[in-house]
Amino acid sequence: MLTATSPPDLIKMTNILIADDHAMFADGISSILKNEPDMQVIGKCLDGPSVLEFLGKTPVDILLLDVNLPGMSGIDVCKEVSAKHKAVKVIAISMFNEESFVSEILNNGAKGYVLKNTGRDELIKAINTVLEGKSYFSEDVTETIMKGLMNQRTGAKQAKKDPPKISRREKEVLDLIVKEHTTQEIANKLFISLKTVESHRSNLLSKLNARNTAGLVRITMEFNLLGD
């Protein structure tokens, strides 16, 4: 990071976009970053579609992305960004420290995952680490990932013996996931909220001992979970 004494014309500014549906939280992050000489918050978005619209018009280096957004989930936003705006590095920010959320958004292109109780120093460290081309996770998130990997190994052995049991609604959600519907499309088709869809997705990942959507599809086919 360049120091504040460096000539302004030599400072390469990092353009940061904040995506969070809580305006006060976004303002808080903006206040933290405004004192960084080489970072500038160039926009704040309150929903998923606004993020994609903004990125279509303005160059962004770092996207601080809430996992739960109205209009389009953070996971779906991250997937779109990774596919269409490859220069943008995504750091997920969430109050959820659950392995399913972490693995899902990482598998859709996020380079980091930090919790919303993260302090100033760690947030700056996360941004700089990702800018260097590395990944960054809060300490608690790293522990969650490791526990998830251990549980996956244990659960995989049990899954080979006993077909997993899922509810009728979970089966409906799983069917649409397998058919590659987005979170928003699933919510619309089943007349439920985005957060309810994410909750069902999280439960399915846990019950089926899967790390991501590909794992859900594989296990669904292995046990014919959508059969009659």
Stockholm file with secondary structure:
# STOCKHOLM 1.0

chainA/1-228         MLTATSPPDLIKMTNILIADDHAMFADGISSILKNEPDMQVIGKCLDGPSVLEFLGKTPVDILLLDVNLPGMSGIDVCKEVSAKHKAVKVIAISMFNEESFVSEILNNGAKGYVLKNTGRDELIKAINTVLEGKSYFSEDVTETIMKGLMNQRTGAKQAKKDPPKISRREKEVLDLIVKEHTTQEIANKLFISLKTVESHRSNLLSKLNARNTAGLVRITMEFNLLGD
#=GR chainA/1-228 SS CCCTTSCGGGCCCEEEEEECSCHHHHHHHHHHHTTCTTEEEEEEESSHHHHHHHHTTSCCSEEEEESSCSSSCHHHHHHHHHHHCTTCEEEEEESCCCHHHHHHHHTTTCSEEEETTCCHHHHHHHHHHHHTTCCEECHHHHHHHHHHHHHHHHHHHHHTTSCCCCCHHHHHHHHHHHTTCCHHHHHHHHTCCHHHHHHHHHHHHHHTTCSSHHHHHHHHHHHTTTCC
#=GC SS_cons         CCCTTSCGGGCCCEEEEEECSCHHHHHHHHHHHTTCTTEEEEEEESSHHHHHHHHTTSCCSEEEEESSCSSSCHHHHHHHHHHHCTTCEEEEEESCCCHHHHHHHHTTTCSEEEETTCCHHHHHHHHHHHHTTCCEECHHHHHHHHHHHHHHHHHHHHHTTSCCCCCHHHHHHHHHHHTTCCHHHHHHHHTCCHHHHHHHHHHHHHHTTCSSHHHHHHHHHHHTTTCC
//
